[in-house]
Amino acid sequence: MSEEKFDAIIVGGGLAGSAAAYTLAKAGLEVAVIERGTSCGSKNVTGGRIYAHSLAKLIPDYAETAPLERKIVKERIVLMGGTGSTTIEYGDEGLKEPAYASYSVLRAKLDAWLAEKAEEAGALYITGIRVDELLQENGKVTGVVADGDSLNADVVLLADGVHSLLAQQIGLKKDLTPHQVGVGVKEVIGLDEKTISDRFGVLPGEGVACLIAGHATGGAVGGGILYTNKNSISLGTVVSIGHIGDGEGLKVPDMVERLKESPLIAPLIAGGELLEYSAHLVPEGGISMTPQLVGDGVLIAGDAAGFVMNLGFTFRGMDLAIESGRLAGEAIIKAKEKSDFSSSGLSEYRSLLDNSFIMRDLKHFRKMPDFMESSQIYKEIPEIAGEVFGSLFKIDGSAPKKMLKNVNSILKRNIKLTTLIKLATKAMGAM
C-alpha cells in the first residue's frame, strides 16, 4: 500500500461506505475505501428491497443508471398458520410515484454499481483486504492497519457492518446482545421474468414485497421475507438470535425449508433454480443499539451504527445506510474546511443525523423492537386469523354461528383477552 496520507479512509464498501466515498470524491477529497470482500457486494446479504428516496438525493438519475430489479407496486403481509395463511395486500398507483418509489435489488449488483460511481468520482477502492485495527495517537484515530500495512488519514469512517469490531476496539461500541441481532438466511431462486410476473399478478418491471410471520419460524421471534426480482425471487427468514429454539425449536435452515414448502410459497417458486444461499447478521435493536457515532478522527455509519428498522410491516436498512454515508461525507468535508478532525470538529455529523429522517424515524419507532419481541405475533395471532377467516369461508351446510360469539370462542382457545388487549395497546404505542 502507498504511504500517502488520505483525507479519509472508509472501512467497508457497502452502501454506506460507497455513499460517503462518492460524496467525498465529488468534493475533491482524497478518499480510500477498504473492502474485505473480493468486490463490493460480494459478501452482502439482504432481503433485497430499497426505498429510493435517499439514493435519489445522492444520485438524482439513479432510476436510469442503477441496476434495479423491479419497482414494488404491491405490499403483502402474511400471517402464516399451520394449515392456512391470511394475507393482507396493499396496492396503490401512488407506490409508482418517484417520491414513494422502492425497488427490489440484488446487492452484488447494486453495491458494485455504487462503488463504480464513487471510483468514477475519484475514490480509490482496495478490495480483498481486511482492516485489523485502527491507528491511534493520543486517543485520536489516525489511520488503519490492513494486511500488515499502515495507511494514514485525517479521518476514518467505519462502515464495516453490524459487528464493527473496530468500533468495539476503540470503545465506541459495546458488544452486541442476542436480542439486538437477528440471523438472516436467504435463497435467491431463479425463474424467468414472465413466470414471476404471472404468478404474482404484476406487469413486467413491477414487483411484490412480502413479509411473513408465523408457522415458518415455528413460533420463534422472527419471520419470512420474499421479494420479486427480474429473473429470480429472494426468499428467506430472519430470526432473533436471542429466541432461536423458542416455540417448536426449529433450526434456522429448517425455517427456510418450512417456508419454501408451505402451501402459500411452494407454488410461487415451483420449478425455480437455487442461485444463491447465504446468511448474515442483522441489527434489530433500533435506536437503543446506536453506539457513540463520533470520536476523535472517526465516524460510524450504516449497519455498524445500528441504522436498521424492522417494523413488522416493512424492513428498512438500505435507505438509512445511504443517507448516513452521505451525511458522514458532508460532515468530513466541513471538518476538512476547518482542518479540525477532532470529535468536536466532526460533531456536524451528529447534527446532520439529528435533523435527518434517520434519527426522526428511529426515535418515532423506538418502542417497535420491544413490541416485535412479543411472541404472540408469531404464534397465536396467525392461528387466530386463520380460524376467524376460516369460519367465514369454509361452508359445509351446517348452521352458521353468530360472528361475535364465534370470534370469542376462537380467542378463548388461543389467547387470553387481557393479553390481546395488552398486545394491541403495545402495538399502538410502538407506532
C-alpha positions in Angstrom: 0.0 0.0 0.0 1.0 3.6 -0.5 2.4 5.7 2.4 0.3 8.6 1.2 -2.0 10.2 3.7 -5.6 10.3 2.7 -8.2 12.9 3.7 -10.5 9.9 4.6 -10.3 6.2 4.8 -13.6 4.3 4.7 -13.7 0.7 6.1 -16.4 -1.2 4.2 -17.6 -0.9 0.6 -21.3 -1.4 1.2 -23.9 1.2 0.5 -23.0 3.5 3.5 -19.3 3.3 2.7 -19.7 4.0 -1.0 -22.3 6.8 -0.5 -19.7 8.5 1.7 -16.9 7.8 -0.8 -19.0 9.3 -3.6 -19.8 12.4 -1.6 -16.2 13.0 -0.6 -14.7 12.2 -4.0 -17.1 14.6 -5.7 -15.9 17.3 -3.4 -12.3 16.7 -4.4 -11.1 14.9 -1.2 -8.6 12.1 -1.4 -10.5 9.0 -0.2 -9.7 5.3 0.0 -12.3 2.6 0.6 -11.0 -0.7 2.0 -13.4 -3.6 1.4 -12.8 -7.1 2.9 -14.7 -8.8 0.1 -13.2 -9.6 -3.3 -15.6 -7.0 -4.7 -18.1 -4.6 -3.3 -21.3 -6.6 -2.7 -19.7 -10.0 -2.9 -20.4 -10.7 0.8 -23.5 -8.6 1.4 -26.7 -10.3 2.1 -30.1 -8.6 2.3 -33.7 -9.3 1.7 -33.4 -7.1 -1.4 -35.6 -4.0 -1.1 -34.5 -0.4 -1.2 -36.6 2.7 -0.5 -35.1 5.0 -3.1 -35.6 8.5 -1.6 -32.1 8.6 -0.1 -30.5 7.3 -3.3 -32.3 10.0 -5.2 -30.7 12.7 -3.1 -27.2 11.1 -3.7 -27.6 10.4 -7.4 -30.7 12.1 -8.9 -30.6 10.0 -12.1 -30.3 6.6 -10.3 -33.5 5.3 -11.9 -31.8 5.4 -15.3 -28.4 4.1 -14.3 -28.7 1.8 -11.2 -29.2 -2.0 -11.6 -32.7 -2.0 -10.1 -34.8 -5.2 -10.4 -38.5 -4.4 -10.1 -40.4 -1.4 -8.8 -42.5 -2.6 -5.8 -46.2 -2.0 -6.5 -47.8 -4.5 -4.1 -47.2 -4.9 -0.4 -48.2 -8.2 1.3 -48.3 -9.1 5.0 -48.9 -12.8 5.7 -49.9 -14.4 8.9 -49.0 -18.0 8.3 -50.7 -20.7 10.3 -50.1 -24.4 10.4 -52.6 -25.2 7.7 -53.6 -21.9 6.2 -52.5 -18.3 5.7 -54.1 -14.9 6.0 -52.7 -12.4 3.5 -53.2 -8.6 3.6 -52.3 -7.0 0.3 -52.0 -3.3 -0.4 -51.7 -1.8 -3.9 -51.8 1.8 -4.9 -50.8 3.7 -8.0 -49.1 6.1 -5.6 -46.4 3.4 -5.0 -45.2 4.0 -8.5 -44.6 7.7 -8.0 -41.0 8.8 -7.7 -41.5 10.2 -4.2 -42.6 6.7 -2.9 -40.6 4.5 -5.2 -39.0 1.4 -3.8 -37.3 -1.4 -5.7 -36.1 -5.0 -5.3 -32.4 -5.2 -5.7 -29.6 -7.7 -5.7 -26.8 -6.3 -3.5 -23.9 -7.8 -5.5 -25.1 -5.6 -8.5 -26.2 -2.5 -6.6 -23.1 -2.3 -4.4 -20.8 -2.8 -7.3 -22.6 0.0 -9.2 -22.4 2.5 -6.4 -18.7 1.7 -5.9 -18.1 2.3 -9.6 -19.8 5.7 -9.3 -17.5 6.6 -6.4 -14.5 5.4 -8.4 -15.5 7.5 -11.4 -15.7 10.5 -9.0 -12.1 9.8 -7.9 -12.3 7.4 -4.9 -9.7 4.6 -4.6 -11.0 1.1 -3.8 -8.8 -1.6 -2.2 -10.6 -4.9 -2.1 -9.9 -8.3 -0.7 -8.1 -6.7 2.3 -9.2 -6.8 5.9 -8.6 -3.9 8.3 -7.2 -5.5 11.5 -7.0 -2.4 13.7 -7.2 1.4 13.9 -4.1 3.5 14.3 -4.3 6.0 17.2 -2.1 8.8 18.5 -3.0 10.4 21.9 -6.5 8.9 21.6 -7.2 10.2 18.1 -7.7 7.8 15.2 -5.1 8.5 12.5 -5.5 5.6 10.1 -5.7 1.8 9.8 -3.6 -1.3 9.8 -4.7 -3.5 6.9 -2.9 -6.7 5.9 0.0 -5.7 8.0 0.5 -2.3 6.4 -0.3 1.1 7.9 -2.4 3.6 6.0 -2.9 7.1 7.4 -5.8 9.6 7.1 -7.3 12.6 8.7 -10.4 10.7 9.5 -11.7 7.1 9.3 -15.3 6.2 8.6 -16.4 2.8 10.0 -19.0 1.3 7.7 -17.9 -2.3 8.3 -21.3 -3.9 9.2 -23.2 -4.9 12.2 -20.2 -6.4 14.1 -17.9 -3.4 13.7 -15.2 -5.0 15.8 -13.1 -1.9 15.0 -15.6 0.3 16.8 -15.6 -2.1 19.7 -11.8 -2.0 19.8 -11.7 1.8 20.5 -14.6 1.8 22.9 -17.3 3.4 20.7 -19.5 0.4 20.6 -20.5 -2.3 23.1 -20.7 -6.0 22.5 -23.9 -6.9 20.8 -26.5 -8.8 22.8 -28.5 -11.7 21.4 -31.7 -9.7 21.5 -30.2 -6.9 19.4 -29.3 -9.0 16.4 -31.1 -11.4 14.1 -29.6 -14.0 11.8 -31.0 -14.0 8.3 -30.8 -16.9 5.8 -31.7 -16.1 2.2 -32.0 -18.0 -1.0 -32.2 -16.5 -4.5 -34.3 -18.7 -6.7 -34.2 -18.3 -10.4 -37.3 -18.2 -12.5 -38.0 -16.5 -15.9 -39.3 -13.0 -15.9 -42.8 -13.8 -17.4 -43.4 -16.6 -14.9 -42.7 -14.3 -12.0 -45.0 -11.6 -13.3 -47.8 -14.1 -14.0 -47.5 -15.8 -10.6 -47.6 -12.6 -8.6 -50.1 -10.8 -10.8 -47.9 -7.8 -11.8 -46.8 -6.2 -15.1 -43.2 -6.5 -16.4 -40.9 -4.4 -14.3 -43.3 -4.4 -11.4 -42.8 -6.4 -8.2 -44.1 -7.6 -4.9 -42.7 -7.3 -1.3 -43.9 -9.7 1.2 -43.3 -10.1 5.0 -44.4 -13.3 6.7 -45.0 -14.1 10.4 -46.0 -17.4 12.0 -45.5 -21.0 11.0 -42.3 -20.7 9.1 -40.3 -19.9 12.3 -42.2 -22.3 14.5 -43.3 -19.5 16.8 -39.8 -18.1 17.4 -39.5 -14.3 17.2 -38.8 -13.7 13.5 -40.3 -14.0 10.1 -40.0 -14.6 6.4 -39.3 -12.2 3.6 -40.0 -12.5 -0.2 -39.1 -10.1 -2.9 -39.6 -10.5 -6.6 -36.6 -9.7 -8.8 -36.5 -9.6 -12.6 -35.5 -13.2 -13.1 -35.4 -14.5 -9.5 -37.1 -14.5 -6.1 -35.3 -13.5 -2.9 -36.7 -15.7 -0.2 -35.6 -16.2 3.4 -36.1 -15.9 7.1 -34.8 -13.7 9.9 -34.9 -14.8 13.5 -33.7 -13.1 16.7 -30.6 -14.8 18.0 -32.0 -14.5 21.5 -35.1 -16.5 20.5 -33.6 -19.3 18.4 -35.0 -22.5 19.9 -38.3 -20.9 21.1 -41.6 -22.4 20.0 -41.0 -25.6 18.2 -37.3 -25.3 18.5 -36.6 -25.2 14.7 -33.0 -24.6 13.5 -32.6 -21.6 11.2 -32.0 -23.6 8.0 -35.2 -25.6 8.8 -37.2 -22.4 8.9 -36.3 -21.6 5.3 -37.2 -25.1 4.2 -40.6 -24.9 6.0 -41.2 -21.5 4.3 -40.4 -23.0 0.9 -42.6 -26.0 1.5 -45.6 -24.0 2.7 -48.8 -24.1 0.6 -48.5 -20.4 0.1 -44.9 -20.2 -1.1 -44.4 -23.6 -2.8 -46.5 -22.8 -5.9 -44.7 -19.4 -6.3 -41.2 -20.9 -6.5 -42.1 -24.2 -8.3 -39.6 -25.1 -11.0 -37.1 -22.5 -9.7 -33.4 -23.0 -9.6 -31.3 -22.2 -6.5 -28.9 -19.5 -7.5 -27.6 -18.3 -4.1 -27.7 -19.4 -0.4 -26.3 -17.1 2.2 -26.5 -16.0 5.8 -25.9 -12.7 7.6 -26.4 -10.9 11.0 -29.0 -8.2 11.0 -29.2 -5.3 13.6 -32.7 -5.3 15.2 -32.3 -3.2 18.3 -33.4 0.1 16.8 -32.2 3.3 18.4 -31.3 1.6 21.7 -28.3 -0.1 20.0 -26.9 3.0 18.4 -23.3 3.4 19.5 -21.2 6.5 20.0 -21.2 7.8 16.4 -18.4 10.3 16.6 -14.9 10.2 18.1 -11.6 11.9 17.6 -10.8 11.2 13.9 -13.6 8.6 13.5 -17.2 8.3 12.5 -19.6 5.3 12.3 -22.4 4.8 9.6 -24.8 2.2 8.2 -25.3 -1.2 9.9 -22.3 -0.5 12.1 -24.3 2.3 13.6 -27.4 0.1 14.0 -29.3 2.1 11.4 -31.9 -0.6 10.6 -35.6 -0.8 11.4 -37.8 -3.9 11.5 -41.3 -2.6 11.7 -43.2 -5.8 11.1 -44.9 -4.4 8.1 -41.7 -3.3 6.4 -38.0 -3.7 6.8 -35.6 -0.8 6.3 -31.9 -0.5 6.2 -30.5 0.4 2.8 -32.1 3.9 2.7 -30.7 4.6 6.2 -27.2 3.3 5.1 -27.0 5.5 2.1 -28.2 8.6 3.9 -25.9 8.1 6.8 -23.0 7.6 4.4 -23.8 10.8 2.6 -24.2 12.8 5.8 -20.9 11.4 7.1 -19.3 12.6 3.9 -20.7 16.1 4.3 -19.5 16.2 7.9 -16.0 15.2 6.8 -16.0 17.9 4.1 -16.9 20.6 6.7 -14.2 19.2 9.1 -11.7 19.5 6.2 -12.6 23.1 5.7 -11.8 23.8 9.3 -8.9 21.4 9.5 -10.4 20.0 12.6 -10.9 16.3 12.8 -11.4 16.0 16.5 -14.7 14.8 18.0 -15.8 18.5 18.1 -14.7 19.1 14.6 -16.7 16.1 13.3 -19.8 16.8 15.5 -21.6 18.2 12.5 -22.3 14.5 11.6 -24.4 14.1 14.7 -26.2 17.4 14.0 -26.9 16.3 10.4 -28.2 12.9 11.6 -30.5 14.5 14.3 -32.1 16.7 11.6 -32.5 13.8 9.1 -35.2 11.1 8.7 -32.8 8.6 10.2 -33.0 9.8 13.8 -36.5 11.1 13.4 -37.7 7.6 12.3 -35.6 5.7 14.8 -37.0 7.8 17.6 -40.5 7.5 16.3 -40.3 3.7 16.2 -38.1 3.4 19.3 -40.6 1.1 21.0 -41.0 -1.2 18.0 -38.1 -3.6 18.8 -39.7 -4.4 22.2 -43.1 -4.9 20.5 -41.6 -7.2 17.9 -40.3 -9.4 20.7 -43.9 -10.2 21.6 -44.2 -14.0 21.0 -47.9 -13.9 20.3 -47.3 -12.2 17.0 -45.5 -15.3 15.7 -47.7 -18.0 17.2 -51.2 -17.2 18.5 -52.1 -14.3 16.2 -51.5 -16.2 12.9 -53.6 -19.1 14.2 -56.4 -16.8 15.4 -56.5 -15.0 12.0 -56.7 -18.4 10.2 -59.5 -19.6 12.3 -61.5 -16.4 12.1 -61.3 -16.2 8.3 -61.8 -20.0 8.0 -65.1 -19.6 9.8 -66.2 -17.1 7.2 -65.1 -19.0 4.1 -65.5 -22.7 5.0 -69.1 -23.6 4.1 -70.3 -27.1 4.7 -74.1 -26.6 5.1 -74.1 -26.6 8.9 -75.9 -23.9 10.9 -74.0 -20.6 10.9 -72.7 -19.1 14.2 -73.0 -15.6 15.4 -69.8 -13.8 14.4 -69.1 -12.2 17.8 -69.7 -15.5 19.6 -67.6 -17.4 17.2 -64.7 -14.9 17.5 -64.9 -15.0 21.3 -64.7 -18.8 21.2 -61.7 -18.7 18.9 -59.9 -16.2 21.1 -60.6 -18.2 24.3 -58.9 -21.3 22.7 -55.8 -19.3 21.7 -55.1 -16.3 23.8 -56.3 -14.5 26.9 -58.4 -11.4 26.2 -56.3 -9.4 28.6 -53.1 -10.5 26.7 -54.7 -9.5 23.4 -55.7 -6.1 24.7 -52.1 -5.5 26.1 -50.7 -6.6 22.8 -52.9 -4.2 20.8 -52.1 -1.3 23.2 -48.4 -2.1 22.9 -48.7 -2.1 19.1 -50.4 1.3 19.0 -47.8 2.7 21.4 -45.0 1.5 19.2 -46.3 3.1 16.1 
